[in-house]
Amino acid sequence: MPIDLYYMSLSAPCRAVLLTAKMVGVELNLKTVNLMGGEQMKPEFLKINPQHTVPTLDDSGFVLTESRAICAYLANKYGKNDKLYPKSPKDRAVVDQRLFFDLGVFYSSFSDYYYPIIFRGATTLDDGKKKKLDEALRFFNMFVSDRDFAAGDHLTIADLSLMASASTMESVNPKIFDDYPKIKEWMERCKNQIPDYHDLNQVGAEIFGQIGKSALAKIQ
């Protein structure tokens, strides 16, 4: 029975779930929720997820929100092995750390800096927030400087989540990783290992990027 995923392709967290589902061979019944149009506030969606967020997964009545939790669930339940989400406590802890880093540092520093312009009508970029973003990029460049992937020598759900974030960031600002060559190399390795990467992730990232670049052009 297909698993329902309420999502929006512009959303990096939603695309991380799409990539994970593809990697574990799970068929998703995709249900688009237009956040721009306020569809997340409709009573029928609020009944499923009172937090009115996407992605939201419904696996035969088991409802789960938060993309990184969903990715872990899919890998745990449907993965053919534990490579995407290792069972070893130490290896899994590193994957979890990278997921938390993506949520709390990497993508959040990007959204803190750019979202006021893109979504809230701000007319200036905050220099203090730019320093936080630069710091996050330096940290991640360091993480992938001595290993092929975010949490070790093979692809995990941490890479899938971080790739959804990084591709969105690069689509908004194509030069964002110019000073971080190890991030660029890591991105290429990931692209080469993720099936249907372009259709599942890059297309949505680029559409989001068009929105972001259009907003930024108005303040320059």
N, C-alpha and C positions, 0 to 999 in steps of 0.2 A: 504494500500500500504506500503510495507516494507520501512524502512528508511535506506539509505546507510550510512555506517560508514567506512571511510578509516582509517585503523589502522595497528598497528604492535603489536603482542602479547607480545613482549619483553618490550614494553613501559608501564610504570606504569600509566601515564595519560590515555592511551587508555584503560587499564584494569579497571580504575575507571568508565569509560563510560559503559563498558560491565556490570559491577556490577549494575550500576544505571538502565540501560535498563531492566535488569532482575528483579530488585525490582519493577519497575513500569509496567512490563508486556508488554514491547515493543519489537516487532520483528525487528532485525537488519539484513540488507543485508550486510554482512561483505566483505570488499574489502581490501585485504592485500597490503600494500605498503612497499616494502623492502628498508628500509632506508640505510642499509649497502650496497645495490647494487645501490643506487642513484636513485631509482624509483620516489622519491619525486620531482626530477628535470625534469621529463618528461613533455613535453608541455601539454599533456592532463590533468595532475594533476595540473600543474601551472595555468591552466585556471580555475580550481575549487578553488584552494587556492594558490594565488601568494606567500604567506609566506612559502609555501612548508613544512608544519608541519602536524603531526598527533597527536591526532585524528582530523579528519574533518568530520562533519556530514552534510548530504544532505537530508533534509526532504521535499520532493516534490518541490525542487527548492530553498528552504530556506537553505542556507549554513552557518554553524556556526563552528568556530574553538575555541581552548582553552578548555581543558577538563572540567574545573570547570564551565565554562559558559554552556557547553553542558549538564553537569549533572543537573544544575539548570533548564535549559530549559526543559529537559525531565521530571523532577519532577513536574515542573509547569504545563506543558501541558498534561502530560499523567498520573500523579499520581492520584490514586483513592481517596486520601485524602492529607492533608498537613503535614503528619508526617515526611516524608523525607526532606521536605524543608518548615518549618513552615511559616504561613502567619503573625503571630504575629511579629510586628516590632522588639521587643527586642529579641525574640527567633531566628528570622531569622538573626539578627545582629550577634549573637553568632556563628551561623553556618557559616556565611560569614567570620567572623574573623578567625575561624579555617581553612577555605579554603584558606584564604590569608596567614595564618601561614604556612600551608603545602607548598604553592607555594614559598613564599619568605624566609622562615626560615628552616623548617623541611627538605624537600627534597632537597632544594637548598644547604644546608650545607653539606648534604651527597654527592651530585653531585660535589660540589666544591672540596671536599676532595678526592673522589675516581675516578672521571671521567678522570683527567689528566693521571692516570695510565692505566685505562681501555681503553680509546679511543685515547689518544694523545701521548702515548709513553714515558711519564715521568717515571723516575726511582726511585724517592723518594717521600714519603708522606710528606706533609707540616704540621709541628707542629701547626702553627697558625690556619690553617683551621681545624685541629683536635679539638682545643679548641672551635671553633665556633660550630662544630658538637656536642660536648659534652654539650654545653650550650643549643642547640636546644632540645636535648634529655631530659635534666633536665626540661626545660619548659613544654614539652609535658607530661612527667611523672607527673608533677604537675597538668596539666589540667585534667588528668584522675584519680587523686588520691582521689577526693571527689565526683565522679559521675561515672556512669556505662559506658557512652559513651562520645565522644569527646565534644559534645555541650549540654549535658543534660542527661536525664534518658532514652532516647530511641535512636535508630539508625537514623542517618540522612546522607545526602550526604557528609557531612564533614567526617564521619567515612569511607565511601566508598573510598573517595579520599585518606585519610590518611592511610587506610589499603593497598591500592595499593602501596603507597610509603613505608610503614613500611615493608611489605613482601619482597619488592625488596631489601631494606637495609639489612634485616636479611638473605636473600639468598646470598648476597655478603659476609657478615660477620656474621656468625651464633651466635657470642658472643656479638653482638652490643648492645643488650638490657639486658645483664646479670646484670647490675647495676641498671636497671630500671624496677622493678617488676610490677609496675602498668601498664606500657605499655604492658608487656606480658599478664597480666590478661585481659586488654582491647582487645587485639588481639584475645584471645580465645573467649571472648563474641561475638565479631563481626563475627568470623568464624561460630559460632553456629547459627547466625541469617541470614546469607546471603545465599540464595539458590545457589546451584551449585558453591560454592566458589572455590573449588579446581580446577575445569575445567576452570572456567572463569578467575581466577587470579593466583592461586598458581603455575600452570604449567608454565605460562609465566615468573613469577618471578624466578622460579628455573632455567629456561634456561638462563635468564639474569645473575643469580647468578653464573652459571658455567663459563660464559664468564668473569665475574668479578674476580672470584677466580683464574682462569687460569692466568689472567694478574697480579694479586697480587703475585702469586707464583713465577713469574719470577724476582721479585725484592727482594725476601726474601733470 
